[in-house]
Amino acid sequence: MRVVMGADHAGFELKEALKPLVESLGHTVVDVGTHDEQPVDYPDFAEAVAQAIRGNSADRGILVCGSGVGACVAANKIPGIRAGLCHDVYSAHQGVEHDDMNVLVLGGRVIGPAVASELTKAFLAAMYSHVERHQRRLDKVHALEQRYSRSDS
Protein backbone atom coordinates (compact mmCIF):
# COMPACT_ATOMS: atom_id res chain seq x y z
CA MET A 1 0.00 0.00 0.00
CA ARG A 2 1.16 3.55 -0.68
CA VAL A 3 0.81 5.67 2.45
CA VAL A 4 1.06 9.44 2.19
CA MET A 5 2.34 11.08 5.36
CA GLY A 6 2.17 14.74 6.24
CA ALA A 7 2.56 16.90 9.32
CA ASP A 8 2.92 20.46 10.44
CA HIS A 9 5.81 21.50 12.70
CA ALA A 10 4.06 20.17 15.81
CA GLY A 11 3.62 16.76 14.21
CA PHE A 12 6.97 16.56 12.44
CA GLU A 13 8.77 14.50 15.09
CA LEU A 14 5.99 11.91 15.33
CA LYS A 15 5.68 11.66 11.54
CA GLU A 16 9.41 10.99 11.30
CA ALA A 17 9.18 8.35 14.03
CA LEU A 18 6.35 6.55 12.20
CA LYS A 19 7.89 6.47 8.72
CA PRO A 20 10.26 3.53 9.41
CA LEU A 21 7.39 1.59 10.98
CA VAL A 22 5.17 2.07 7.94
CA GLU A 23 8.01 0.95 5.67
CA SER A 24 8.78 -2.06 7.91
CA LEU A 25 5.17 -3.17 7.46
CA GLY A 26 5.80 -3.40 3.72
CA HIS A 27 4.22 -0.12 2.67
CA THR A 28 5.65 2.65 0.52
CA VAL A 29 5.81 6.08 2.19
CA VAL A 30 5.01 9.22 0.23
CA ASP A 31 6.22 12.09 2.45
CA VAL A 32 4.59 15.44 1.61
CA GLY A 33 6.29 17.34 4.45
CA THR A 34 6.93 19.25 6.49
CA HIS A 35 10.61 18.39 6.62
CA ASP A 36 11.66 20.24 9.79
CA GLU A 37 10.25 21.95 12.87
CA GLN A 38 9.99 25.45 11.41
CA PRO A 39 6.45 26.82 11.94
CA VAL A 40 4.06 26.00 9.10
CA ASP A 41 0.28 25.80 8.71
CA TYR A 42 -1.51 22.45 9.10
CA PRO A 43 -4.12 23.08 6.33
CA ASP A 44 -1.33 23.03 3.74
CA PHE A 45 -0.30 19.51 4.76
CA ALA A 46 -3.88 18.28 5.15
CA GLU A 47 -4.44 19.37 1.56
CA ALA A 48 -1.23 17.72 0.35
CA VAL A 49 -2.18 14.41 1.99
CA ALA A 50 -5.71 14.62 0.58
CA GLN A 51 -4.52 15.48 -2.91
CA ALA A 52 -2.17 12.50 -2.95
CA ILE A 53 -5.12 10.23 -2.17
CA ARG A 54 -7.47 11.95 -4.62
CA GLY A 55 -4.79 11.85 -7.31
CA ASN A 56 -4.18 8.12 -6.75
CA SER A 57 -0.53 8.53 -5.80
CA ALA A 58 -1.42 7.12 -2.36
CA ASP A 59 -4.01 4.69 -1.02
CA ARG A 60 -4.24 5.96 2.55
CA GLY A 61 -2.82 8.81 4.58
CA ILE A 62 -1.43 9.60 8.00
CA LEU A 63 -1.60 13.23 9.08
CA VAL A 64 -0.14 14.70 12.27
CA CYS A 65 -0.49 18.12 13.88
CA GLY A 66 -0.28 19.23 17.51
CA SER A 67 -3.70 18.09 18.69
CA GLY A 68 -4.86 16.42 15.48
CA VAL A 69 -8.07 18.45 15.54
CA GLY A 70 -7.14 21.17 13.06
CA ALA A 71 -5.62 18.78 10.55
CA CYS A 72 -8.68 16.52 10.79
CA VAL A 73 -11.07 19.41 10.21
CA ALA A 74 -9.05 20.64 7.22
CA ALA A 75 -8.69 17.20 5.62
CA ASN A 76 -12.42 16.51 5.89
CA LYS A 77 -13.17 19.63 3.85
CA ILE A 78 -11.76 17.89 0.78
CA PRO A 79 -14.21 15.70 -1.16
CA GLY A 80 -13.46 12.01 -0.95
CA ILE A 81 -11.46 12.29 2.25
CA ARG A 82 -12.67 10.49 5.36
CA ALA A 83 -10.23 11.51 8.06
CA GLY A 84 -10.53 10.36 11.65
CA LEU A 85 -8.69 11.64 14.69
CA CYS A 86 -7.77 8.56 16.72
CA HIS A 87 -6.15 8.14 20.09
CA ASP A 88 -7.20 4.52 20.68
CA VAL A 89 -6.66 1.30 18.69
CA TYR A 90 -10.35 0.43 18.40
CA SER A 91 -11.14 3.69 16.59
CA ALA A 92 -8.13 3.32 14.32
CA HIS A 93 -9.30 -0.01 12.90
CA GLN A 94 -13.04 0.45 13.29
CA GLY A 95 -12.88 3.73 11.38
CA VAL A 96 -11.61 1.81 8.37
CA GLU A 97 -13.80 -1.28 8.82
CA HIS A 98 -17.09 0.59 9.28
CA ASP A 99 -16.54 4.06 7.78
CA ASP A 100 -13.89 3.45 5.10
CA MET A 101 -11.64 6.02 6.79
CA ASN A 102 -8.75 6.79 4.46
CA VAL A 103 -6.74 9.23 6.61
CA LEU A 104 -5.57 8.56 10.16
CA VAL A 105 -5.04 11.81 12.05
CA LEU A 106 -2.86 11.89 15.16
CA GLY A 107 -2.09 14.51 17.77
CA GLY A 108 1.68 14.80 18.07
CA ARG A 109 1.36 16.67 21.36
CA VAL A 110 -1.31 14.29 22.68
CA ILE A 111 0.05 10.78 22.14
CA GLY A 112 3.57 9.38 22.12
CA PRO A 113 5.34 7.19 19.60
CA ALA A 114 4.35 3.88 21.22
CA VAL A 115 0.62 4.61 21.05
CA ALA A 116 0.99 6.16 17.59
CA SER A 117 2.73 3.00 16.39
CA GLU A 118 -0.13 0.79 17.60
CA LEU A 119 -2.71 3.09 15.98
CA THR A 120 -0.78 3.09 12.72
CA LYS A 121 -0.55 -0.71 12.67
CA ALA A 122 -4.28 -1.06 13.36
CA PHE A 123 -5.19 1.52 10.69
CA LEU A 124 -3.01 -0.01 8.00
CA ALA A 125 -4.08 -3.60 8.74
CA ALA A 126 -7.80 -2.82 8.65
CA MET A 127 -9.99 -3.27 5.57
CA TYR A 128 -13.41 -1.81 4.83
CA SER A 129 -16.05 -4.46 5.60
CA HIS A 130 -18.63 -3.70 2.87
CA VAL A 131 -21.30 -4.88 5.32
CA GLU A 132 -24.68 -3.61 4.09
CA ARG A 133 -25.40 -1.35 7.08
CA HIS A 134 -21.95 0.24 6.85
CA GLN A 135 -22.27 0.73 3.08
CA ARG A 136 -25.74 2.27 3.51
CA ARG A 137 -24.33 4.78 5.99
CA LEU A 138 -21.28 5.51 3.85
CA ASP A 139 -23.57 6.10 0.85
CA LYS A 140 -25.39 8.69 2.96
CA VAL A 141 -22.09 10.36 3.80
CA HIS A 142 -21.25 10.49 0.09
CA ALA A 143 -24.70 11.97 -0.64
CA LEU A 144 -24.12 14.68 1.97
CA GLU A 145 -20.77 15.49 0.43
CA GLN A 146 -22.31 15.75 -3.04
CA ARG A 147 -25.30 17.79 -1.89
CA TYR A 148 -23.24 20.39 -0.07
CA SER A 149 -20.42 20.62 -2.59
CA ARG A 150 -23.00 21.49 -5.28
CA SER A 151 -24.65 24.16 -3.13
CA ASP A 152 -21.30 25.89 -2.49
CA SER A 153 -20.53 26.30 -6.20
VENDA-V35738 format. One record per backbone hydrogen bond with DSSP energy under -0.5 kcal/mol. CO is the residue of the C=O (numbers start at 1). NH is the residue of the N-H. E is the energy in kcal/mol with one decimal. If there is no record, write none. Layout:
# VENDA-V35738
CO|NH|E  CO|NH|E
This chain:
# VENDA-V35738
1|3|-0.6  1|28|-2.4  2|4|-0.6  2|59|-2.9  2|60|-1.7  3|30|-2.6  4|62|-2.6  5|32|-2.5  6|64|-2.0  8|11|-1.0  8|12|-0.9  11|15|-2.6  12|16|-2.6  13|17|-1.8  14|18|-1.9  15|19|-1.6  16|20|-0.7  18|22|-2.5  19|23|-2.3  20|24|-2.4  21|25|-1.4  22|27|-1.8  23|26|-1.9  28|3|-3.3  29|31|-0.6  30|5|-2.9  30|32|-0.7  33|7|-2.1  40|42|-0.5  41|44|-1.3  41|45|-0.7  42|45|-0.6  42|46|-2.3  43|47|-2.3  44|48|-1.6  45|49|-2.3  46|50|-2.4  47|51|-3.0  48|52|-1.7  49|53|-1.6  50|54|-3.0  51|55|-2.3  52|57|-2.3  52|58|-1.2  53|56|-1.5  60|4|-2.6  61|104|-2.8  62|6|-2.2  63|106|-2.5  64|8|-1.6  65|108|-3.2  66|109|-3.2  68|72|-1.8  69|73|-2.6  70|74|-2.6  71|75|-2.6  72|76|-2.1  74|77|-1.4  75|78|-1.6  77|79|-0.5  78|81|-2.0  82|102|-1.7  82|103|-1.5  84|86|-0.6  84|105|-2.8  88|92|-1.5  89|93|-1.9  90|94|-3.0  91|95|-2.1  93|97|-2.7  94|98|-2.9  94|99|-0.7  95|99|-0.8  95|101|-2.3  96|100|-1.5  97|129|-2.4  102|61|-2.4  103|84|-2.4  103|105|-0.5  104|63|-2.8  105|86|-2.2  106|65|-1.7  106|108|-0.8  107|110|-1.7  107|111|-2.4  112|116|-2.5  113|117|-2.2  114|118|-1.7  115|119|-2.4  116|120|-2.5  117|121|-2.4  118|122|-2.2  119|123|-2.7  120|124|-2.6  121|125|-1.8  122|126|-1.2  131|134|-0.6  131|135|-2.7  132|136|-2.8  133|137|-1.6  134|138|-2.5  135|139|-2.7  136|140|-1.4  137|141|-1.9  138|142|-2.5  139|143|-2.2  140|144|-2.3  141|145|-2.4  142|146|-2.5  143|147|-2.9  144|148|-2.5  145|149|-1.9  146|150|-1.8  147|151|-1.3  148|152|-1.0  150|153|-0.9
